[in-house]
Amino acid sequence: MSKDKKQQVESPAPVTIVLRLVGGGYLVWLAFQMVPELFISSGLRYIIQLVFMTLFFVTGTILVIWSLRKMLLKGPAQSEACGEDEQEHIS
């Protein structure tokens, strides 16, 4: 596999990372919006809301952390790769 294809497999496009960050943030926000509903519900509805609230929060948090990590780690790595390409063209 060529370097370009390996790099594409290892790191998603910046647009994808931003969309995952926004989606994760929305899921965390949605989980917090469900908290007041827990106080007025009971029985099976309470359990279902609690399960989905937890699922939204955990999934959103994972997406936000993963996206931020990719964005922060990709910045220096990408600038190093550009530096190597520029050096090859200069030589």
Summary of the structure (lengths in Angstrom):
residues: 91
radius of gyration: 20.2
end to end distance: 26.1
largest distance: 72.1
contacts: 222
relative contact order: 0.13
helix: 89%
strand: 0%
